[in-house]
Amino acid sequence: SERSNTVSSGDVSNFLDEAEKARIATERTVTDRIRTITRESRRSVLIESRDSNRRTWLHRNYLMK
């Protein structure tokens, strides 16, 4: 029998929430304004670039392990 690989919007939302709440594994200062933060959980890795002047993220990568 065929196995369904359907992913619901709830599945995606839960994955993103888990990644954003994961513990910080590393933080690195790139320039005087930019730093990267890597969060890691059992199922995911979130790599985020942040601008300290704007106090917001610039780019995010969500990866499933």
CHARMM-style PDB file with segment names, atoms N, HN, CA, C and O in Angstrom:
ATOM      1  N   SER     1       0.835  -1.191   0.000  1.00  0.00      PROA
ATOM      2  CA  SER     1       0.000   0.000   0.000  1.00  0.00      PROA
ATOM      3  C   SER     1       0.875   1.248   0.000  1.00  0.00      PROA
ATOM      4  O   SER     1       1.991   1.258   0.520  1.00  0.00      PROA
ATOM      5  N   GLU     2       0.330   2.289  -0.598  1.00  0.00      PROA
ATOM      6  HN  GLU     2      -0.577   2.281  -1.021  1.00  0.00      PROA
ATOM      7  CA  GLU     2       1.053   3.558  -0.647  1.00  0.00      PROA
ATOM      8  C   GLU     2       0.882   4.318   0.658  1.00  0.00      PROA
ATOM      9  O   GLU     2      -0.183   4.303   1.274  1.00  0.00      PROA
ATOM     10  N   ARG     3       1.950   4.975   1.061  1.00  0.00      PROA
ATOM     11  HN  ARG     3       2.815   4.987   0.560  1.00  0.00      PROA
ATOM     12  CA  ARG     3       1.920   5.757   2.291  1.00  0.00      PROA
ATOM     13  C   ARG     3       1.726   7.226   1.927  1.00  0.00      PROA
ATOM     14  O   ARG     3       2.397   7.738   1.031  1.00  0.00      PROA
ATOM     15  N   SER     4       0.831   7.889   2.603  1.00  0.00      PROA
ATOM     16  HN  SER     4       0.286   7.473   3.331  1.00  0.00      PROA
ATOM     17  CA  SER     4       0.573   9.295   2.329  1.00  0.00      PROA
ATOM     18  C   SER     4       1.622  10.170   3.014  1.00  0.00      PROA
ATOM     19  O   SER     4       1.894   9.998   4.202  1.00  0.00      PROA
ATOM     20  N   ASN     5       2.204  11.095   2.278  1.00  0.00      PROA
ATOM     21  HN  ASN     5       1.983  11.234   1.312  1.00  0.00      PROA
ATOM     22  CA  ASN     5       3.182  12.031   2.812  1.00  0.00      PROA
ATOM     23  C   ASN     5       2.604  13.438   2.871  1.00  0.00      PROA
ATOM     24  O   ASN     5       3.325  14.425   2.721  1.00  0.00      PROA
ATOM     25  N   THR     6       1.320  13.519   3.086  1.00  0.00      PROA
ATOM     26  HN  THR     6       0.734  12.717   3.208  1.00  0.00      PROA
ATOM     27  CA  THR     6       0.644  14.802   3.147  1.00  0.00      PROA
ATOM     28  C   THR     6       1.028  15.543   4.412  1.00  0.00      PROA
ATOM     29  O   THR     6       1.032  14.976   5.505  1.00  0.00      PROA
ATOM     30  N   VAL     7       1.350  16.816   4.250  1.00  0.00      PROA
ATOM     31  HN  VAL     7       1.347  17.277   3.363  1.00  0.00      PROA
ATOM     32  CA  VAL     7       1.715  17.676   5.378  1.00  0.00      PROA
ATOM     33  C   VAL     7       0.654  18.760   5.498  1.00  0.00      PROA
ATOM     34  O   VAL     7       0.340  19.441   4.522  1.00  0.00      PROA
ATOM     35  N   SER     8       0.105  18.918   6.690  1.00  0.00      PROA
ATOM     36  HN  SER     8       0.360  18.366   7.484  1.00  0.00      PROA
ATOM     37  CA  SER     8      -0.941  19.926   6.892  1.00  0.00      PROA
ATOM     38  C   SER     8      -0.315  21.263   7.264  1.00  0.00      PROA
ATOM     39  O   SER     8       0.858  21.325   7.633  1.00  0.00      PROA
ATOM     40  N   SER     9      -1.089  22.320   7.168  1.00  0.00      PROA
ATOM     41  HN  SER     9      -2.042  22.270   6.868  1.00  0.00      PROA
ATOM     42  CA  SER     9      -0.605  23.642   7.585  1.00  0.00      PROA
ATOM     43  C   SER     9      -0.304  23.637   9.083  1.00  0.00      PROA
ATOM     44  O   SER     9       0.585  24.361   9.530  1.00  0.00      PROA
ATOM     45  N   GLY    10      -1.012  22.852   9.850  1.00  0.00      PROA
ATOM     46  HN  GLY    10      -1.734  22.263   9.487  1.00  0.00      PROA
ATOM     47  CA  GLY    10      -0.739  22.720  11.278  1.00  0.00      PROA
ATOM     48  C   GLY    10       0.614  22.081  11.542  1.00  0.00      PROA
ATOM     49  O   GLY    10       1.332  22.482  12.458  1.00  0.00      PROA
ATOM     50  N   ASP    11       0.963  21.068  10.721  1.00  0.00      PROA
ATOM     51  HN  ASP    11       0.380  20.742   9.977  1.00  0.00      PROA
ATOM     52  CA  ASP    11       2.277  20.428  10.826  1.00  0.00      PROA
ATOM     53  C   ASP    11       3.387  21.451  10.589  1.00  0.00      PROA
ATOM     54  O   ASP    11       4.375  21.489  11.323  1.00  0.00      PROA
ATOM     55  N   VAL    12       3.216  22.270   9.569  1.00  0.00      PROA
ATOM     56  HN  VAL    12       2.414  22.239   8.973  1.00  0.00      PROA
ATOM     57  CA  VAL    12       4.217  23.289   9.231  1.00  0.00      PROA
ATOM     58  C   VAL    12       4.314  24.314  10.352  1.00  0.00      PROA
ATOM     59  O   VAL    12       5.415  24.681  10.763  1.00  0.00      PROA
ATOM     60  N   SER    13       3.189  24.771  10.841  1.00  0.00      PROA
ATOM     61  HN  SER    13       2.295  24.473  10.507  1.00  0.00      PROA
ATOM     62  CA  SER    13       3.161  25.751  11.930  1.00  0.00      PROA
ATOM     63  C   SER    13       3.848  25.212  13.185  1.00  0.00      PROA
ATOM     64  O   SER    13       4.620  25.923  13.828  1.00  0.00      PROA
ATOM     65  N   ASN    14       3.567  23.963  13.531  1.00  0.00      PROA
ATOM     66  HN  ASN    14       2.940  23.385  13.009  1.00  0.00      PROA
ATOM     67  CA  ASN    14       4.196  23.337  14.699  1.00  0.00      PROA
ATOM     68  C   ASN    14       5.707  23.216  14.516  1.00  0.00      PROA
ATOM     69  O   ASN    14       6.468  23.449  15.456  1.00  0.00      PROA
ATOM     70  N   PHE    15       6.141  22.855  13.316  1.00  0.00      PROA
ATOM     71  HN  PHE    15       5.523  22.666  12.553  1.00  0.00      PROA
ATOM     72  CA  PHE    15       7.572  22.738  13.034  1.00  0.00      PROA
ATOM     73  C   PHE    15       8.274  24.091  13.207  1.00  0.00      PROA
ATOM     74  O   PHE    15       9.326  24.168  13.840  1.00  0.00      PROA
ATOM     75  N   LEU    16       7.695  25.148  12.647  1.00  0.00      PROA
ATOM     76  HN  LEU    16       6.840  25.085  12.133  1.00  0.00      PROA
ATOM     77  CA  LEU    16       8.288  26.484  12.749  1.00  0.00      PROA
ATOM     78  C   LEU    16       8.323  26.959  14.205  1.00  0.00      PROA
ATOM     79  O   LEU    16       9.325  27.518  14.653  1.00  0.00      PROA
ATOM     80  N   ASP    17       7.240  26.739  14.934  1.00  0.00      PROA
ATOM     81  HN  ASP    17       6.426  26.285  14.570  1.00  0.00      PROA
ATOM     82  CA  ASP    17       7.190  27.130  16.355  1.00  0.00      PROA
ATOM     83  C   ASP    17       8.254  26.410  17.168  1.00  0.00      PROA
ATOM     84  O   ASP    17       8.932  27.027  17.991  1.00  0.00      PROA
ATOM     85  N   GLU    18       8.406  25.115  16.945  1.00  0.00      PROA
ATOM     86  HN  GLU    18       7.856  24.614  16.277  1.00  0.00      PROA
ATOM     87  CA  GLU    18       9.403  24.332  17.670  1.00  0.00      PROA
ATOM     88  C   GLU    18      10.809  24.852  17.382  1.00  0.00      PROA
ATOM     89  O   GLU    18      11.623  24.990  18.295  1.00  0.00      PROA
ATOM     90  N   ALA    19      11.092  25.140  16.116  1.00  0.00      PROA
ATOM     91  HN  ALA    19      10.430  25.029  15.374  1.00  0.00      PROA
ATOM     92  CA  ALA    19      12.416  25.642  15.731  1.00  0.00      PROA
ATOM     93  C   ALA    19      12.711  26.987  16.396  1.00  0.00      PROA
ATOM     94  O   ALA    19      13.830  27.224  16.851  1.00  0.00      PROA
ATOM     95  N   GLU    20      11.711  27.864  16.450  1.00  0.00      PROA
ATOM     96  HN  GLU    20      10.803  27.672  16.080  1.00  0.00      PROA
ATOM     97  CA  GLU    20      11.895  29.194  17.031  1.00  0.00      PROA
ATOM     98  C   GLU    20      12.057  29.156  18.552  1.00  0.00      PROA
ATOM     99  O   GLU    20      12.650  30.067  19.130  1.00  0.00      PROA
ATOM    100  N   LYS    21      11.540  28.122  19.199  1.00  0.00      PROA
ATOM    101  HN  LYS    21      11.058  27.383  18.729  1.00  0.00      PROA
ATOM    102  CA  LYS    21      11.631  28.005  20.657  1.00  0.00      PROA
ATOM    103  C   LYS    21      12.819  27.157  21.114  1.00  0.00      PROA
ATOM    104  O   LYS    21      13.064  27.023  22.313  1.00  0.00      PROA
ATOM    105  N   ALA    22      13.550  26.591  20.168  1.00  0.00      PROA
ATOM    106  HN  ALA    22      13.351  26.699  19.194  1.00  0.00      PROA
ATOM    107  CA  ALA    22      14.667  25.705  20.509  1.00  0.00      PROA
ATOM    108  C   ALA    22      15.784  26.476  21.206  1.00  0.00      PROA
ATOM    109  O   ALA    22      15.883  27.698  21.105  1.00  0.00      PROA
ATOM    110  N   ARG    23      16.626  25.715  21.919  1.00  0.00      PROA
ATOM    111  HN  ARG    23      16.546  24.722  22.000  1.00  0.00      PROA
ATOM    112  CA  ARG    23      17.736  26.339  22.640  1.00  0.00      PROA
ATOM    113  C   ARG    23      18.745  26.910  21.658  1.00  0.00      PROA
ATOM    114  O   ARG    23      18.909  26.401  20.549  1.00  0.00      PROA
ATOM    115  N   ILE    24      19.416  27.968  22.077  1.00  0.00      PROA
ATOM    116  HN  ILE    24      19.283  28.382  22.978  1.00  0.00      PROA
ATOM    117  CA  ILE    24      20.458  28.564  21.255  1.00  0.00      PROA
ATOM    118  C   ILE    24      21.696  27.676  21.344  1.00  0.00      PROA
ATOM    119  O   ILE    24      22.226  27.438  22.429  1.00  0.00      PROA
ATOM    120  N   ALA    25      22.143  27.198  20.206  1.00  0.00      PROA
ATOM    121  HN  ALA    25      21.712  27.392  19.324  1.00  0.00      PROA
ATOM    122  CA  ALA    25      23.326  26.343  20.146  1.00  0.00      PROA
ATOM    123  C   ALA    25      24.586  27.187  19.965  1.00  0.00      PROA
ATOM    124  O   ALA    25      25.612  26.915  20.589  1.00  0.00      PROA
ATOM    125  N   THR    26      24.509  28.223  19.103  1.00  0.00      PROA
ATOM    126  HN  THR    26      23.675  28.443  18.596  1.00  0.00      PROA
ATOM    127  CA  THR    26      25.648  29.117  18.894  1.00  0.00      PROA
ATOM    128  C   THR    26      25.168  30.524  18.574  1.00  0.00      PROA
ATOM    129  O   THR    26      24.081  30.725  18.033  1.00  0.00      PROA
ATOM    130  N   GLU    27      26.008  31.490  18.924  1.00  0.00      PROA
ATOM    131  HN  GLU    27      26.891  31.326  19.363  1.00  0.00      PROA
ATOM    132  CA  GLU    27      25.818  32.887  18.523  1.00  0.00      PROA
ATOM    133  C   GLU    27      27.166  33.383  18.033  1.00  0.00      PROA
ATOM    134  O   GLU    27      28.203  33.099  18.633  1.00  0.00      PROA
ATOM    135  N   ARG    28      27.139  34.130  16.931  1.00  0.00      PROA
ATOM    136  HN  ARG    28      26.297  34.360  16.444  1.00  0.00      PROA
ATOM    137  CA  ARG    28      28.391  34.618  16.381  1.00  0.00      PROA
ATOM    138  C   ARG    28      28.206  36.041  15.874  1.00  0.00      PROA
ATOM    139  O   ARG    28      27.246  36.325  15.157  1.00  0.00      PROA
ATOM    140  N   THR    29      29.111  36.927  16.237  1.00  0.00      PROA
ATOM    141  HN  THR    29      29.891  36.696  16.819  1.00  0.00      PROA
ATOM    142  CA  THR    29      29.105  38.299  15.737  1.00  0.00      PROA
ATOM    143  C   THR    29      29.821  38.311  14.398  1.00  0.00      PROA
ATOM    144  O   THR    29      30.967  37.874  14.293  1.00  0.00      PROA
ATOM    145  N   VAL    30      29.134  38.816  13.370  1.00  0.00      PROA
ATOM    146  HN  VAL    30      28.203  39.170  13.455  1.00  0.00      PROA
ATOM    147  CA  VAL    30      29.692  38.868  12.019  1.00  0.00      PROA
ATOM    148  C   VAL    30      30.325  40.233  11.776  1.00  0.00      PROA
ATOM    149  O   VAL    30      31.464  40.329  11.318  1.00  0.00      PROA
ATOM    150  N   THR    31      29.574  41.289  12.088  1.00  0.00      PROA
ATOM    151  HN  THR    31      28.649  41.212  12.461  1.00  0.00      PROA
ATOM    152  CA  THR    31      30.068  42.666  12.018  1.00  0.00      PROA
ATOM    153  C   THR    31      29.570  43.385  13.266  1.00  0.00      PROA
ATOM    154  O   THR    31      28.944  42.774  14.132  1.00  0.00      PROA
ATOM    155  N   ASP    32      29.850  44.695  13.358  1.00  0.00      PROA
ATOM    156  HN  ASP    32      30.359  45.191  12.655  1.00  0.00      PROA
ATOM    157  CA  ASP    32      29.361  45.437  14.525  1.00  0.00      PROA
ATOM    158  C   ASP    32      27.836  45.509  14.568  1.00  0.00      PROA
ATOM    159  O   ASP    32      27.264  45.799  15.619  1.00  0.00      PROA
ATOM    160  N   ARG    33      27.176  45.250  13.449  1.00  0.00      PROA
ATOM    161  HN  ARG    33      27.641  45.014  12.596  1.00  0.00      PROA
ATOM    162  CA  ARG    33      25.711  45.277  13.404  1.00  0.00      PROA
ATOM    163  C   ARG    33      25.071  43.909  13.266  1.00  0.00      PROA
ATOM    164  O   ARG    33      23.962  43.698  13.756  1.00  0.00      PROA
ATOM    165  N   ILE    34      25.736  42.986  12.618  1.00  0.00      PROA
ATOM    166  HN  ILE    34      26.637  43.157  12.220  1.00  0.00      PROA
ATOM    167  CA  ILE    34      25.121  41.715  12.244  1.00  0.00      PROA
ATOM    168  C   ILE    34      25.670  40.574  13.090  1.00  0.00      PROA
ATOM    169  O   ILE    34      26.872  40.475  13.336  1.00  0.00      PROA
ATOM    170  N   ARG    35      24.744  39.711  13.531  1.00  0.00      PROA
ATOM    171  HN  ARG    35      23.767  39.791  13.331  1.00  0.00      PROA
ATOM    172  CA  ARG    35      25.152  38.486  14.225  1.00  0.00      PROA
ATOM    173  C   ARG    35      24.265  37.345  13.765  1.00  0.00      PROA
ATOM    174  O   ARG    35      23.141  37.559  13.309  1.00  0.00      PROA
ATOM    175  N   THR    36      24.777  36.142  13.889  1.00  0.00      PROA
ATOM    176  HN  THR    36      25.689  35.969  14.260  1.00  0.00      PROA
ATOM    177  CA  THR    36      23.998  34.960  13.544  1.00  0.00      PROA
ATOM    178  C   THR    36      23.728  34.157  14.810  1.00  0.00      PROA
ATOM    179  O   THR    36      24.569  34.062  15.704  1.00  0.00      PROA
ATOM    180  N   ILE    37      22.557  33.596  14.855  1.00  0.00      PROA
ATOM    181  HN  ILE    37      21.875  33.673  14.128  1.00  0.00      PROA
ATOM    182  CA  ILE    37      22.127  32.755  15.970  1.00  0.00      PROA
ATOM    183  C   ILE    37      21.648  31.432  15.383  1.00  0.00      PROA
ATOM    184  O   ILE    37      20.864  31.412  14.434  1.00  0.00      PROA
ATOM    185  N   THR    38      22.120  30.341  15.949  1.00  0.00      PROA
ATOM    186  HN  THR    38      22.757  30.357  16.720  1.00  0.00      PROA
ATOM    187  CA  THR    38      21.682  29.010  15.527  1.00  0.00      PROA
ATOM    188  C   THR    38      20.934  28.373  16.687  1.00  0.00      PROA
ATOM    189  O   THR    38      21.473  28.238  17.785  1.00  0.00      PROA
ATOM    190  N   ARG    39      19.695  27.983  16.437  1.00  0.00      PROA
ATOM    191  HN  ARG    39      19.257  28.093  15.545  1.00  0.00      PROA
ATOM    192  CA  ARG    39      18.870  27.285  17.427  1.00  0.00      PROA
ATOM    193  C   ARG    39      18.715  25.842  16.956  1.00  0.00      PROA
ATOM    194  O   ARG    39      18.534  25.575  15.768  1.00  0.00      PROA
ATOM    195  N   GLU    40      18.789  24.925  17.906  1.00  0.00      PROA
ATOM    196  HN  GLU    40      18.935  25.142  18.871  1.00  0.00      PROA
ATOM    197  CA  GLU    40      18.721  23.522  17.522  1.00  0.00      PROA
ATOM    198  C   GLU    40      17.827  22.735  18.474  1.00  0.00      PROA
ATOM    199  O   GLU    40      17.960  22.817  19.695  1.00  0.00      PROA
ATOM    200  N   SER    41      16.916  21.973  17.882  1.00  0.00      PROA
ATOM    201  HN  SER    41      16.808  21.906  16.890  1.00  0.00      PROA
ATOM    202  CA  SER    41      16.058  21.062  18.646  1.00  0.00      PROA
ATOM    203  C   SER    41      16.322  19.645  18.162  1.00  0.00      PROA
ATOM    204  O   SER    41      17.197  19.419  17.327  1.00  0.00      PROA
ATOM    205  N   ARG    42      15.578  18.712  18.679  1.00  0.00      PROA
ATOM    206  HN  ARG    42      14.867  18.895  19.357  1.00  0.00      PROA
ATOM    207  CA  ARG    42      15.716  17.311  18.274  1.00  0.00      PROA
ATOM    208  C   ARG    42      15.402  17.127  16.790  1.00  0.00      PROA
ATOM    209  O   ARG    42      16.010  16.283  16.131  1.00  0.00      PROA
ATOM    210  N   ARG    43      14.458  17.910  16.258  1.00  0.00      PROA
ATOM    211  HN  ARG    43      13.965  18.595  16.793  1.00  0.00      PROA
ATOM    212  CA  ARG    43      14.006  17.737  14.878  1.00  0.00      PROA
ATOM    213  C   ARG    43      14.436  18.829  13.914  1.00  0.00      PROA
ATOM    214  O   ARG    43      14.293  18.664  12.703  1.00  0.00      PROA
ATOM    215  N   SER    44      14.968  19.960  14.429  1.00  0.00      PROA
ATOM    216  HN  SER    44      15.084  20.094  15.413  1.00  0.00      PROA
ATOM    217  CA  SER    44      15.191  21.098  13.543  1.00  0.00      PROA
ATOM    218  C   SER    44      16.435  21.902  13.890  1.00  0.00      PROA
ATOM    219  O   SER    44      16.998  21.800  14.980  1.00  0.00      PROA
ATOM    220  N   VAL    45      16.839  22.714  12.902  1.00  0.00      PROA
ATOM    221  HN  VAL    45      16.381  22.797  12.017  1.00  0.00      PROA
ATOM    222  CA  VAL    45      17.894  23.704  13.079  1.00  0.00      PROA
ATOM    223  C   VAL    45      17.364  24.996  12.464  1.00  0.00      PROA
ATOM    224  O   VAL    45      16.855  24.992  11.343  1.00  0.00      PROA
ATOM    225  N   LEU    46      17.485  26.097  13.197  1.00  0.00      PROA
ATOM    226  HN  LEU    46      17.899  26.100  14.107  1.00  0.00      PROA
ATOM    227  CA  LEU    46      17.097  27.411  12.703  1.00  0.00      PROA
ATOM    228  C   LEU    46      18.335  28.283  12.744  1.00  0.00      PROA
ATOM    229  O   LEU    46      18.935  28.472  13.802  1.00  0.00      PROA
ATOM    230  N   ILE    47      18.722  28.821  11.582  1.00  0.00      PROA
ATOM    231  HN  ILE    47      18.235  28.668  10.722  1.00  0.00      PROA
ATOM    232  CA  ILE    47      19.857  29.733  11.488  1.00  0.00      PROA
ATOM    233  C   ILE    47      19.298  31.096  11.124  1.00  0.00      PROA
ATOM    234  O   ILE    47      18.601  31.252  10.121  1.00  0.00      PROA
ATOM    235  N   GLU    48      19.614  32.080  11.955  1.00  0.00      PROA
ATOM    236  HN  GLU    48      20.180  31.953  12.770  1.00  0.00      PROA
ATOM    237  CA  GLU    48      19.015  33.409  11.815  1.00  0.00      PROA
ATOM    238  C   GLU    48      20.104  34.470  11.800  1.00  0.00      PROA
ATOM    239  O   GLU    48      21.014  34.445  12.628  1.00  0.00      PROA
ATOM    240  N   SER    49      20.012  35.408  10.853  1.00  0.00      PROA
ATOM    241  HN  SER    49      19.273  35.429  10.180  1.00  0.00      PROA
ATOM    242  CA  SER    49      20.877  36.580  10.826  1.00  0.00      PROA
ATOM    243  C   SER    49      20.073  37.750  11.372  1.00  0.00      PROA
ATOM    244  O   SER    49      18.927  37.964  10.978  1.00  0.00      PROA
ATOM    245  N   ARG    50      20.688  38.514  12.293  1.00  0.00      PROA
ATOM    246  HN  ARG    50      21.619  38.340  12.613  1.00  0.00      PROA
ATOM    247  CA  ARG    50      19.983  39.624  12.938  1.00  0.00      PROA
ATOM    248  C   ARG    50      20.744  40.923  12.772  1.00  0.00      PROA
ATOM    249  O   ARG    50      21.975  40.935  12.758  1.00  0.00      PROA
ATOM    250  N   ASP    51      19.998  42.031  12.643  1.00  0.00      PROA
ATOM    251  HN  ASP    51      18.998  42.022  12.654  1.00  0.00      PROA
ATOM    252  CA  ASP    51      20.549  43.385  12.574  1.00  0.00      PROA
ATOM    253  C   ASP    51      20.299  44.052  13.916  1.00  0.00      PROA
ATOM    254  O   ASP    51      19.148  44.298  14.279  1.00  0.00      PROA
ATOM    255  N   SER    52      21.357  44.346  14.656  1.00  0.00      PROA
ATOM    256  HN  SER    52      22.291  44.146  14.362  1.00  0.00      PROA
ATOM    257  CA  SER    52      21.189  44.923  15.993  1.00  0.00      PROA
ATOM    258  C   SER    52      20.663  46.354  15.953  1.00  0.00      PROA
ATOM    259  O   SER    52      20.044  46.797  16.921  1.00  0.00      PROA
ATOM    260  N   ASN    53      20.887  47.088  14.870  1.00  0.00      PROA
ATOM    261  HN  ASN    53      21.389  46.728  14.084  1.00  0.00      PROA
ATOM    262  CA  ASN    53      20.360  48.452  14.772  1.00  0.00      PROA
ATOM    263  C   ASN    53      18.852  48.466  14.584  1.00  0.00      PROA
ATOM    264  O   ASN    53      18.162  49.327  15.129  1.00  0.00      PROA
ATOM    265  N   ARG    54      18.349  47.527  13.826  1.00  0.00      PROA
ATOM    266  HN  ARG    54      18.910  46.827  13.383  1.00  0.00      PROA
ATOM    267  CA  ARG    54      16.907  47.457  13.567  1.00  0.00      PROA
ATOM    268  C   ARG    54      16.182  46.542  14.533  1.00  0.00      PROA
ATOM    269  O   ARG    54      14.952  46.518  14.569  1.00  0.00      PROA
ATOM    270  N   ARG    55      16.948  45.781  15.325  1.00  0.00      PROA
ATOM    271  HN  ARG    55      17.947  45.801  15.296  1.00  0.00      PROA
ATOM    272  CA  ARG    55      16.385  44.853  16.308  1.00  0.00      PROA
ATOM    273  C   ARG    55      15.391  43.871  15.684  1.00  0.00      PROA
ATOM    274  O   ARG    55      14.319  43.609  16.229  1.00  0.00      PROA
ATOM    275  N   THR    56      15.781  43.343  14.536  1.00  0.00      PROA
ATOM    276  HN  THR    56      16.653  43.556  14.094  1.00  0.00      PROA
ATOM    277  CA  THR    56      14.934  42.383  13.840  1.00  0.00      PROA
ATOM    278  C   THR    56      15.804  41.385  13.088  1.00  0.00      PROA
ATOM    279  O   THR    56      17.004  41.605  12.919  1.00  0.00      PROA
ATOM    280  N   TRP    57      15.206  40.294  12.641  1.00  0.00      PROA
ATOM    281  HN  TRP    57      14.231  40.115  12.778  1.00  0.00      PROA
ATOM    282  CA  TRP    57      15.950  39.334  11.851  1.00  0.00      PROA
ATOM    283  C   TRP    57      15.974  39.786  10.404  1.00  0.00      PROA
ATOM    284  O   TRP    57      15.055  40.452   9.927  1.00  0.00      PROA
ATOM    285  N   LEU    58      17.052  39.409   9.709  1.00  0.00      PROA
ATOM    286  HN  LEU    58      17.799  38.868  10.097  1.00  0.00      PROA
ATOM    287  CA  LEU    58      17.222  39.724   8.290  1.00  0.00      PROA
ATOM    288  C   LEU    58      16.903  38.519   7.422  1.00  0.00      PROA
ATOM    289  O   LEU    58      16.301  38.642   6.355  1.00  0.00      PROA
ATOM    290  N   HSD    59      17.319  37.351   7.900  1.00  0.00      PROA
ATOM    291  HN  HSD    59      17.808  37.251   8.766  1.00  0.00      PROA
ATOM    292  CA  HSD    59      17.153  36.127   7.117  1.00  0.00      PROA
ATOM    293  C   HSD    59      17.062  34.940   8.072  1.00  0.00      PROA
ATOM    294  O   HSD    59      17.723  34.911   9.110  1.00  0.00      PROA
ATOM    295  N   ARG    60      16.239  33.969   7.707  1.00  0.00      PROA
ATOM    296  HN  ARG    60      15.703  33.993   6.863  1.00  0.00      PROA
ATOM    297  CA  ARG    60      16.108  32.750   8.503  1.00  0.00      PROA
ATOM    298  C   ARG    60      16.128  31.527   7.593  1.00  0.00      PROA
ATOM    299  O   ARG    60      15.544  31.527   6.509  1.00  0.00      PROA
ATOM    300  N   ASN    61      16.811  30.490   8.056  1.00  0.00      PROA
ATOM    301  HN  ASN    61      17.285  30.490   8.936  1.00  0.00      PROA
ATOM    302  CA  ASN    61      16.805  29.180   7.402  1.00  0.00      PROA
ATOM    303  C   ASN    61      16.255  28.170   8.383  1.00  0.00      PROA
ATOM    304  O   ASN    61      16.773  28.036   9.492  1.00  0.00      PROA
ATOM    305  N   TYR    62      15.214  27.459   7.995  1.00  0.00      PROA
ATOM    306  HN  TYR    62      14.792  27.568   7.094  1.00  0.00      PROA
ATOM    307  CA  TYR    62      14.637  26.387   8.815  1.00  0.00      PROA
ATOM    308  C   TYR    62      14.999  25.064   8.160  1.00  0.00      PROA
ATOM    309  O   TYR    62      14.688  24.839   6.990  1.00  0.00      PROA
ATOM    310  N   LEU    63      15.655  24.193   8.910  1.00  0.00      PROA
ATOM    311  HN  LEU    63      15.908  24.376   9.860  1.00  0.00      PROA
ATOM    312  CA  LEU    63      16.072  22.901   8.375  1.00  0.00      PROA
ATOM    313  C   LEU    63      15.525  21.773   9.241  1.00  0.00      PROA
ATOM    314  O   LEU    63      15.551  21.849  10.469  1.00  0.00      PROA
ATOM    315  N   MET    64      15.029  20.725   8.584  1.00  0.00      PROA
ATOM    316  HN  MET    64      15.008  20.664   7.586  1.00  0.00      PROA
ATOM    317  CA  MET    64      14.568  19.555   9.301  1.00  0.00      PROA
ATOM    318  C   MET    64      15.701  18.537   9.330  1.00  0.00      PROA
ATOM    319  O   MET    64      16.333  18.273   8.307  1.00  0.00      PROA
ATOM    320  N   LYS    65      15.955  17.970  10.499  1.00  0.00      PROA
ATOM    321  HN  LYS    65      15.441  18.185  11.330  1.00  0.00      PROA
ATOM    322  CA  LYS    65      17.006  16.951  10.628  1.00  0.00      PROA
ATOM    323  C   LYS    65      16.538  15.634  10.065  1.00  0.00      PROA
ATOM    324  OT1 LYS    65      17.284  14.655  10.083  1.00  0.00      PROA
TER     325      LYS     65
END
